[in-house]
Amino acid sequence: MHADRLLLDCRLATMAKTGVPYGTMEHGAVLIDGGRILYAGPQAELPQSAISGSNIVERLDGRWVTPGLIDCHTHLIFAGNRVEEFEARLNGASYEAIARGGGGILSTVRATRAAGIDDLAAGAEMRLARMIRDGLTTIEIKSGYGLDAESEMRMLSAARLLGRKAGVRVHATYLGLHAVPPDYAGDRRAYVAQVISNFLPRVVEAGLCDSADAFLETIAFDETDVRAFFDAARARNIPVRLHADQLTNGHGAKLAAAYGALSADHLEHCDAEGAAALAHAGTVAVLLPGAFVHLGETQKPPVALFRQHNVAIAIATDCNPGTSPLLSPLAAMNLACCCFGLTPEEALAGMTVHAACALGLSAVTGTLEAGKDADIAVWEIESPAELSYWAGVLPCRRSYARGKPLYTA
């Protein structure tokens, strides 16, 4: 049996539904060929021909192996920073007041519009390198800081470029309704019409997005805006996602579910009706503890309701310059446990199998199973729970993205 690579003497947290916590398999092995997993299971059941026929055999000395981590909600590409707003909030200014005063998203828009593709990609590459050290192999990256066709396409092109350079899988999201740009101040409907008739078609025709997103909130866009945008995206066979119920209960979860959205994200103010709707639609609840902490919020997402309705819960960094300058997927897992009460197993599922579902990638990544891409992380830990337990520790020893070595400590 020929294979490119064989990992031996490891403990597997497959995150597959095997009936045991973490999908654990002691004394495991992983066989990789052509970028995919041929076998992930007990080493004792591995044919001898797999060992003799593998080009590279790596003995991991009992280290834990998991699926590579997936950050399913980021705004990784931007220019500048918003440290002044961080200080302002700590001095008593609210997020809404800063936004209404011309700060917030619009301050990043000004810096991002002035940056070229190479500059945007270079800045994001440094941030991505830090995430890769945490075992990340797949990342979602949104636009939304350009707010005109050329700038949005430049951001999405930078995301595509970044994926090719870094060797990770990048899911690019067109965040068409993020904020109203200054040139459309006072005429939000006209901006939405321009996004639908001009920006979205150009982004889709250029092949620059894998999904479309919107921000449904009192300081952003309303249900009428979002429905029009989602209708246009679905007409072009683009899956949708939604920033929902973060600051107020705008019934965003229910709206996302009505459109069969891949995910509804934030959800601090989601109610029982919204949780039930997510469950019925199979829409993933993406929790973003970095923004919760950074904004000093007190309203927690209704994790108990999500559990009650069997809603899949994903975790993400929400890396962005204004409300979640977080570059560590492992820290996001830790915060999800400490702030929202998730278990370590739920947190790891939230950064692997459920995060894959939130990106429509469950057929190719998120678990260690034969037939899936060989997106793999190797850890210096004694238990998978340690991935959510430690803060500020880098236990990843190596990783592989679609079978190719990505990171080595």
C-alpha positions as CSV (number, residue, x, y, z in Angstrom):
1,M,0.0,0.0,0.0
2,H,1.6,3.3,-1.1
3,A,1.1,6.5,0.9
4,D,2.9,9.8,1.1
5,R,3.1,10.0,4.9
6,L,2.3,7.9,7.9
7,L,1.9,9.1,11.5
8,L,2.4,6.4,14.1
9,D,2.4,6.1,17.9
10,C,-0.2,8.8,18.5
11,R,-3.4,9.4,20.3
12,L,-6.3,10.6,18.1
13,A,-9.0,13.0,19.0
14,T,-10.8,12.4,15.7
15,M,-13.9,14.6,16.7
16,A,-16.0,12.1,14.8
17,K,-19.2,10.7,16.3
18,T,-17.8,7.5,17.7
19,G,-19.7,7.5,21.0
20,V,-16.6,8.4,23.1
21,P,-15.4,11.9,24.2
22,Y,-13.5,13.7,21.5
23,G,-13.8,10.6,19.3
24,T,-10.7,9.4,21.1
25,M,-8.6,6.6,19.8
26,E,-5.6,5.5,21.8
27,H,-2.6,3.9,20.0
28,G,-3.6,5.4,16.7
29,A,-2.2,6.0,13.3
30,V,-3.0,8.3,10.4
31,L,-2.2,7.4,6.8
32,I,-2.0,10.3,4.3
33,D,-1.8,10.2,0.5
34,G,-2.5,12.8,-2.1
35,G,-3.5,15.4,0.5
36,R,-6.2,13.2,2.0
37,I,-6.6,10.8,4.9
38,L,-6.5,7.2,3.8
39,Y,-6.8,5.8,7.3
40,A,-7.3,7.2,10.8
41,G,-7.7,4.4,13.4
42,P,-6.0,1.9,15.7
43,Q,-2.4,1.3,14.8
44,A,-2.8,-2.4,15.4
45,E,-5.3,-2.6,12.5
46,L,-3.0,-0.8,10.0
47,P,-1.7,-3.2,7.3
48,Q,2.0,-3.8,7.5
49,S,2.2,-2.8,3.8
50,A,1.1,0.7,4.8
51,I,4.3,1.1,6.9
52,S,6.6,-0.3,4.3
53,G,4.9,1.5,1.5
54,S,4.9,5.0,3.0
55,N,7.4,7.5,1.8
56,I,7.7,9.2,5.2
57,V,7.0,7.6,8.5
58,E,6.8,9.8,11.6
59,R,6.6,8.4,15.1
60,L,4.9,10.8,17.4
61,D,5.8,9.2,20.7
62,G,2.2,9.3,22.1
63,R,1.4,12.9,21.2
64,W,-2.2,13.9,20.6
65,V,-3.4,14.5,17.0
66,T,-6.5,16.4,16.2
67,P,-8.1,17.9,13.1
68,G,-6.5,21.2,12.2
69,L,-8.2,24.2,13.9
70,I,-10.7,26.2,11.8
71,D,-11.3,29.9,12.5
72,C,-14.7,30.4,10.9
73,H,-15.2,34.1,11.5
74,T,-12.5,36.7,11.0
75,H,-11.9,40.1,9.6
76,L,-8.2,39.4,9.2
77,I,-7.5,41.7,6.3
78,F,-7.5,45.4,7.2
79,A,-5.2,48.4,7.4
80,G,-4.3,50.5,10.5
81,N,-5.6,49.8,14.0
82,R,-8.1,51.3,16.4
83,V,-6.2,51.4,19.6
84,E,-7.5,55.0,20.3
85,E,-11.1,53.6,20.4
86,F,-9.9,50.9,22.8
87,E,-8.7,53.6,25.1
88,A,-11.9,55.6,24.6
89,R,-14.1,52.7,25.5
90,L,-12.1,52.1,28.7
91,N,-12.7,55.8,29.5
92,G,-16.5,55.3,29.2
93,A,-17.4,55.7,25.5
94,S,-19.8,53.1,24.1
95,Y,-19.2,51.1,20.9
96,E,-22.4,52.7,19.5
97,A,-21.3,56.3,20.4
98,I,-17.9,55.8,18.7
99,A,-19.6,54.4,15.6
100,R,-22.1,57.2,15.4
101,G,-19.2,59.7,15.8
102,G,-17.5,58.5,12.6
103,G,-15.2,56.0,14.3
104,G,-15.6,52.3,14.5
105,I,-15.8,50.5,11.2
106,L,-15.5,53.7,9.2
107,S,-12.1,54.5,10.6
108,T,-10.8,51.2,9.3
109,V,-12.5,51.8,6.0
110,R,-10.5,54.9,5.5
111,A,-7.2,53.1,6.1
112,T,-8.2,50.1,4.1
113,R,-9.3,52.0,1.1
114,A,-5.8,53.6,0.9
115,A,-4.0,50.3,1.0
116,G,-3.0,48.1,-2.0
117,I,-3.5,44.3,-2.3
118,D,0.1,43.6,-1.5
119,D,0.1,45.8,1.6
120,L,-3.2,44.2,2.8
121,A,-1.9,40.7,2.3
122,A,1.4,41.4,4.0
123,G,-0.3,42.8,7.1
124,A,-2.7,39.9,7.3
125,E,0.2,37.4,6.7
126,M,1.8,38.4,9.9
127,R,-1.4,37.9,11.8
128,L,-2.1,34.6,10.1
129,A,1.4,33.3,11.0
130,R,0.5,33.7,14.7
131,M,-2.8,31.8,14.2
132,I,-1.0,28.9,12.4
133,R,1.3,28.5,15.5
134,D,-2.0,27.6,17.3
135,G,-2.7,24.7,15.0
136,L,-4.9,26.5,12.5
137,T,-5.2,25.0,9.0
138,T,-8.4,26.7,7.7
139,I,-9.6,30.3,8.1
140,E,-12.5,32.4,7.0
141,I,-11.7,36.0,6.0
142,K,-14.3,38.7,5.4
143,S,-14.3,41.8,3.4
144,G,-16.4,44.7,4.6
145,Y,-13.8,47.4,5.2
146,G,-13.8,48.8,1.7
147,L,-17.5,49.5,1.2
148,D,-17.0,50.2,-2.5
149,A,-16.6,47.6,-5.3
150,E,-12.9,48.2,-6.0
151,S,-11.9,48.2,-2.3
152,E,-14.0,45.1,-1.5
153,M,-12.6,43.2,-4.4
154,R,-9.1,44.3,-3.4
155,M,-9.7,42.8,0.1
156,L,-11.0,39.6,-1.3
157,S,-8.2,39.3,-3.8
158,A,-5.8,39.8,-0.9
159,A,-7.5,36.9,0.9
160,R,-7.1,34.6,-2.0
161,L,-3.4,35.7,-2.3
162,L,-2.9,35.1,1.4
163,G,-4.2,31.5,1.1
164,R,-1.9,30.7,-1.7
165,K,1.2,32.1,0.0
166,A,0.5,30.7,3.5
167,G,-0.6,27.2,2.4
168,V,-3.9,27.3,4.4
169,R,-7.4,27.0,3.2
170,V,-9.1,30.4,3.0
171,H,-12.9,30.7,2.8
172,A,-13.5,34.3,1.5
173,T,-16.7,36.0,2.5
174,Y,-18.1,39.1,0.9
175,L,-19.4,41.2,3.8
176,G,-21.6,43.4,1.6
177,L,-23.6,45.0,4.4
178,H,-21.2,45.9,7.1
179,A,-21.6,49.7,7.4
180,V,-22.9,52.6,5.3
181,P,-19.9,54.4,3.8
182,P,-19.6,58.2,4.2
183,D,-20.5,58.8,0.5
184,Y,-23.9,57.3,1.2
185,A,-24.5,58.9,4.6
186,G,-28.2,59.4,5.2
187,D,-29.2,57.2,2.3
188,R,-28.7,53.6,3.5
189,R,-31.3,52.2,1.0
190,A,-29.4,53.7,-1.9
191,Y,-26.2,52.0,-0.7
192,V,-28.0,48.6,-0.3
193,A,-29.3,49.0,-3.9
194,Q,-25.8,49.7,-5.2
195,V,-24.4,46.7,-3.3
196,I,-27.1,44.4,-4.8
197,S,-27.0,45.8,-8.4
198,N,-23.3,46.5,-8.8
199,F,-20.9,45.3,-6.1
200,L,-22.3,41.8,-5.5
201,P,-22.4,40.8,-9.2
202,R,-18.9,42.0,-9.7
203,V,-17.6,40.1,-6.7
204,V,-19.3,36.9,-7.8
205,E,-18.4,37.1,-11.4
206,A,-14.7,37.5,-10.4
207,G,-14.9,34.3,-8.3
208,L,-13.8,36.2,-5.2
209,C,-16.3,35.0,-2.6
210,D,-17.4,31.7,-1.1
211,S,-20.2,33.2,0.9
212,A,-22.0,36.5,1.6
213,D,-22.5,38.1,5.0
214,A,-24.4,41.1,6.5
215,F,-24.6,42.9,9.9
216,L,-28.1,43.1,11.2
217,E,-28.2,45.6,14.0
218,T,-29.6,49.0,15.0
219,I,-26.3,50.7,14.1
220,A,-26.0,48.9,10.8
221,F,-28.7,47.3,8.6
222,D,-32.3,46.3,9.1
223,E,-34.3,43.2,8.1
224,T,-35.5,44.7,4.8
225,D,-31.9,45.5,3.8
226,V,-30.7,42.0,4.7
227,R,-33.5,40.2,3.0
228,A,-32.9,42.1,-0.2
229,F,-29.1,41.3,0.0
230,F,-29.7,37.6,0.8
231,D,-32.2,37.2,-2.0
232,A,-29.6,38.6,-4.4
233,A,-26.9,36.3,-3.1
234,R,-29.0,33.2,-3.2
235,A,-30.1,34.0,-6.7
236,R,-26.4,33.7,-7.6
237,N,-26.0,30.5,-5.6
238,I,-23.9,32.1,-2.9
239,P,-24.4,30.8,0.6
240,V,-25.2,33.4,3.3
241,R,-24.2,34.1,6.9
242,L,-25.3,36.7,9.3
243,H,-23.9,38.9,12.1
244,A,-27.0,38.5,14.3
245,D,-28.3,39.5,17.7
246,Q,-25.0,40.9,19.0
247,L,-26.1,44.2,20.7
248,T,-29.9,43.8,20.6
249,N,-32.4,41.1,19.8
250,G,-33.2,41.9,16.2
251,H,-34.4,38.4,15.6
252,G,-31.4,37.8,13.4
253,A,-31.1,34.1,14.3
254,K,-34.6,33.6,13.0
255,L,-33.9,35.5,9.8
256,A,-30.7,33.6,9.2
257,A,-32.5,30.3,9.7
258,A,-35.2,31.4,7.3
259,Y,-32.6,31.7,4.6
260,G,-30.8,28.4,5.5
261,A,-27.7,30.4,6.4
262,L,-24.5,28.5,7.0
263,S,-24.2,30.4,10.3
264,A,-25.5,33.0,12.6
265,D,-22.7,34.8,14.5
266,H,-22.4,36.5,17.9
267,L,-26.0,35.8,19.2
268,E,-25.7,37.3,22.7
269,H,-29.3,38.4,22.5
270,C,-30.7,35.4,20.7
271,D,-34.0,34.1,22.2
272,A,-35.7,30.7,22.4
273,E,-37.5,31.2,19.2
274,G,-34.3,32.0,17.4
275,A,-32.5,29.0,18.9
276,A,-35.3,26.7,17.8
277,A,-35.2,28.2,14.3
278,L,-31.4,27.6,14.0
279,A,-31.9,24.0,15.0
280,H,-34.6,23.4,12.5
281,A,-32.5,25.0,9.7
282,G,-29.3,23.3,10.6
283,T,-27.6,26.8,10.9
284,V,-24.5,26.8,13.1
285,A,-24.3,29.2,16.1
286,V,-20.9,30.9,16.0
287,L,-19.9,32.3,19.3
288,L,-17.3,35.1,19.4
289,P,-16.0,35.5,23.0
290,G,-13.2,37.8,22.0
291,A,-15.7,40.6,21.0
292,F,-17.7,39.8,24.2
293,V,-14.7,40.4,26.4
294,H,-13.2,43.3,24.4
295,L,-16.5,45.2,24.4
296,G,-17.1,44.5,28.1
297,E,-20.5,42.9,27.4
298,T,-22.5,41.3,30.1
299,Q,-25.2,39.6,28.0
300,K,-24.0,36.1,27.3
301,P,-25.2,34.0,24.3
302,P,-27.9,31.4,25.4
303,V,-25.7,28.3,25.4
304,A,-28.3,26.4,27.4
305,L,-30.9,27.0,24.7
306,F,-28.5,25.9,22.0
307,R,-27.8,22.7,23.9
308,Q,-31.5,22.2,24.5
309,H,-32.3,22.5,20.8
310,N,-29.1,20.6,19.7
311,V,-27.8,23.6,17.8
312,A,-24.2,23.1,16.6
313,I,-21.9,25.6,18.3
314,A,-18.8,26.9,16.7
315,I,-16.1,29.2,18.2
316,A,-14.1,31.8,16.3
317,T,-11.7,34.6,17.1
318,D,-13.6,37.4,15.2
319,C,-10.1,38.8,14.7
320,N,-10.6,42.5,13.8
321,P,-9.0,45.8,14.7
322,G,-11.9,47.3,16.6
323,T,-13.8,44.8,18.7
324,S,-11.7,41.6,18.9
325,P,-8.0,42.1,18.2
326,L,-7.5,38.4,19.0
327,L,-5.0,36.3,17.1
328,S,-5.2,33.0,19.0
329,P,-7.8,30.3,18.3
330,L,-6.7,28.5,21.5
331,A,-7.4,31.7,23.5
332,A,-10.9,31.9,21.8
333,M,-11.5,28.3,23.0
334,N,-10.4,29.2,26.5
335,L,-12.6,32.3,26.6
336,A,-15.6,30.3,25.4
337,C,-15.2,28.0,28.3
338,C,-14.5,30.6,30.9
339,C,-17.0,33.2,29.8
340,F,-19.8,31.2,28.2
341,G,-19.5,27.9,30.1
342,L,-18.7,25.6,27.2
343,T,-16.9,22.4,28.0
344,P,-13.5,21.7,26.6
345,E,-15.0,19.1,24.3
346,E,-17.6,21.6,23.0
347,A,-14.8,24.2,22.5
348,L,-12.7,21.8,20.4
349,A,-15.7,20.7,18.4
350,G,-16.4,24.5,17.9
351,M,-13.0,25.0,16.4
352,T,-13.1,21.8,14.2
353,V,-16.2,19.8,13.2
354,H,-18.7,22.6,13.8
355,A,-16.5,25.3,12.4
356,A,-16.3,23.2,9.2
357,C,-20.1,23.1,9.1
358,A,-20.3,26.9,9.5
359,L,-18.2,27.2,6.3
360,G,-20.0,24.5,4.4
361,L,-16.8,22.4,4.5
362,S,-17.9,19.4,6.6
363,A,-17.4,17.0,3.7
364,V,-13.7,17.8,3.4
365,T,-12.4,18.8,6.8
366,G,-13.1,19.1,10.5
367,T,-12.6,15.5,11.6
368,L,-10.0,12.8,11.3
369,E,-11.7,10.4,9.0
370,A,-10.8,8.5,5.8
371,G,-11.6,10.5,2.7
372,K,-11.2,13.9,4.3
373,D,-8.4,16.3,3.7
374,A,-5.4,15.8,5.8
375,D,-5.7,18.9,7.9
376,I,-4.0,17.8,11.1
377,A,-2.5,19.3,14.2
378,V,0.0,17.5,16.6
379,W,0.0,18.6,20.2
380,E,2.3,18.3,23.2
381,I,-0.5,17.7,25.8
382,E,-1.7,15.0,28.0
383,S,-5.4,15.5,27.3
384,P,-7.4,17.3,24.6
385,A,-9.0,19.4,27.4
386,E,-5.7,21.1,27.8
387,L,-6.3,23.0,24.5
388,S,-9.0,25.0,26.3
389,Y,-7.3,25.0,29.7
390,W,-4.0,26.7,29.2
391,A,-3.8,30.4,28.4
392,G,-0.8,31.8,26.6
393,V,0.7,28.4,25.9
394,L,1.6,27.2,22.4
395,P,1.4,23.4,22.6
396,C,1.2,22.8,18.8
397,R,4.3,20.9,17.6
398,R,3.5,20.5,14.0
399,S,0.6,20.7,11.5
400,Y,-0.3,19.7,8.0
401,A,-2.7,21.4,5.6
402,R,-4.1,19.0,3.0
403,G,-1.2,16.7,3.7
404,K,1.6,19.2,3.3
405,P,3.7,20.3,6.3
406,L,2.5,23.7,7.4
407,Y,4.1,24.4,10.8
408,T,6.9,22.9,12.9
409,A,7.7,24.2,16.4
